[in-house]
Amino acid sequence: MTSDFFEDLEARGLIHGASEGAREALAAGPLTAYIGFDPTGPSLHVGHLLPVLALARMQRAGHRPIALVGGGTGMIGDPSGKTAERQLLTREDVQRNVDSIRGQLGRFVDFSGEGGALLVDNHEWLGGLSLIDFLRDVGKHFTINYMLAKESVKLRMENEGGLSVTEFAYSMLQAFDYRELFDRHGATLQMGGSDQWGNVTSGMELIRRTRGKHVNGIVMPLVTTASGVKFGKSEAGTAVWLDAERTSPFRFYQFWLNTEDADVDRYLKFFTVIPVNEIARVVAEHQADPAARTGQRRLAEEVTRMVHGDEGLERAERATAVFFGSRPAQDLPAAELLDVFSDVPSTEVARDRLDGDGIAVVDLLAESGVAASKGEARRLIAGGGISVNGERVPTPEHRVRASEAIDGQVLLLRKGKKQNHVVRLV
């Protein structure tokens, strides 16, 4: 029995546009629907979470999702939403990306069993397709006028660089994908971002013309922050990846924890599977005391757990506690500590200076610039304002030894509650 998938999307603000009959088709019973993923990189990023979660929501509602990885179309690149042509990838690069994305999707969608979700690569039918066959079978159903009316095409035609024939044909290739999935797996719904509407309707039109059937499309909004900035970048401007090797669980968690108050309600609806009525309670609690950041904490916990599992969430929360000083630095291995404090000043010190009796802490503070002088270092220590690896330095006579270094590599100096400095032993 299916739950009302369309109503849930609507309640979450996830319906930007839908074809006539989409709501009724979803309510009529289980159907097969697909979403495409462009393998232009080795990892999905947080901007992909909206379509990834749409697959998961679909499956939870009793429908059968298909994740289409564009191993064929990825050789060209989708011009939708782009102001310049993508750099073409080799087949080897695309295949590597496809393999990586396949693993990431498995965290969200169950591909097991006879009725499980499907993972399909369009290189299967596009890889051996001849140009003559494609033009005879697909191209004849698309007029130049129809193609020029597409928003993605118009946008690029207005730019100086124009649009190559390669990218101009992309919409037809995606239409062909929809028809192949209709023929092979009975797919009758395609979903995607709002910038994909032109491609979605091309597929619907091709199926109508060549199969005499009505199929549907739903597109979701493109996500921006409340201030209008494109979603998916960290404060440093780098992409926030789902791959823990590219974006650590700590930095991933911090990305969500730093969500603006005005975005909390939307992001809880967009990027979690928390029921809408429960989200309303979380948001009400958050609005009653914004300083407690209840909404951001729940958002960060839910999304980090989905992407990195319970262990990844525990790592992120432990690292966050170390970052804010509520847990000692020794609770983290050196590699994680360096990641957490990668943006703070650092100093290199010869390892052998910490051998034997070690180095006077006042010398270390002065040399690293944490204190302006040895005299200031003594005053700070006497006032209880200096810690090494989260442990308060007891007296100005304290000496720092190699045994105190985390994994024999790193020391974390802290002045007061917020000023941190990393010492790397070399």
Secondary structure, DSSP 8 states (H G I E B T S, - for coil): ----HHHHHHHTT--SEE-TTHHHHHHTS--EEEEEE--SSSS-BGGGHHHHHHHHHHHHTT-EEEEEE-TTGGGT---TT-SS------HHHHHHHHHHHHHHHTTTS---STTS-EEEETHHHHTT--HHHHHHHTGGG--HHHHHTSHHHHHHHTSTT---HHHHTHHHHHHHHHHHHHHHH-EEEEEEEGGGHHHHHHHHHHHHHHH----EEEEE---B-TTS-BTTB-TTS-B-BSSTTTS-HHHHHHHHHT--GGGHHHHHHHH----HHHHHHHHHHHHH-GGG-HHHHHHHHHHHHHHHHHHHHHHHHHHHHHHTTSS-GGGS-HHHHHHHTTTS-EEEE-GGGGSTT-EEHHHHHHHHTSSSSHHHHHHHHHTT-EEETTEE---TT-EE-GGGSBTTTEEEEEETTTEEEEEEE-
